[in-house]
Amino acid sequence: MRTTLHWTLTGLLSAVAISSSSTAAAQATQAPTFTAANLTLPAPASSIPAETLLDPEAQAWQQFALRRVALNRTPALYDTDPPATLDIPMVEVRLARVAGGKLLVHLNWRDSTNDVAALAAAPETPPEQRQQKEPTAATERFFDAAAVMFPASRVRALFTPSLQMGDSAQPVTIYYWNAARGALLMEAQGRGTTRRTGQSFAARGTYRAGEWRVVLELPDLPAGVPLSFAVWNGSQQDRDGRKYFSVWHWLE
């Protein structure tokens, strides 16, 4: 009787373990369906023409929901870098889906200095072929900039790419705007792999009363795709990986 009871209990426990393992495995293959409210980004459809909303100063942007996205400061990358203070703690984000399959991203952040200079535009340059990046010789030039990063696959996945410019398994696409160079479309597969694609996109930026307002035109990404934001402050000698960055936020 004891032997029979022992095997019966063992069989029940084994069945429960198998069932639990199967359920866990099934759940592991599904994308997460819960996202904290403070990490979501509303992106409603709009009948307002894209040309109107490409103006960062357009009053029409006030009708779209605003999200205040916290920014983090990257640590110093070089021994010669001065200490980096959190001068830009957040960026205000608004989004709108417009005709033509476009997602417009409006960024607004406070910056006490307008770091810009007249330089030749670079969107026509071909994709980079260098295997190793070279330090710039123009060490006195640093410009304000902003970017939006999202997974290259554009598909909701169980895990997000690394915030350090993605990784080999999950590359990222970066819509980058520079106050001196304009808009540049980039891609990366990990830290130190960022390269220009040779393509550009519509983007406009204005600086007024100590604030930057920038609009970037992205493709119409589906709900559930994560976005990360970055801001560079020229007066703090920001460039490359020295910047402000956010964690991932998901499109509603």
Order of alpha helices (4+ residues) and beta strands (2+ residues): alpha-beta-alpha-beta-beta-beta-beta-beta-beta-beta-beta-beta-beta-beta-beta-beta
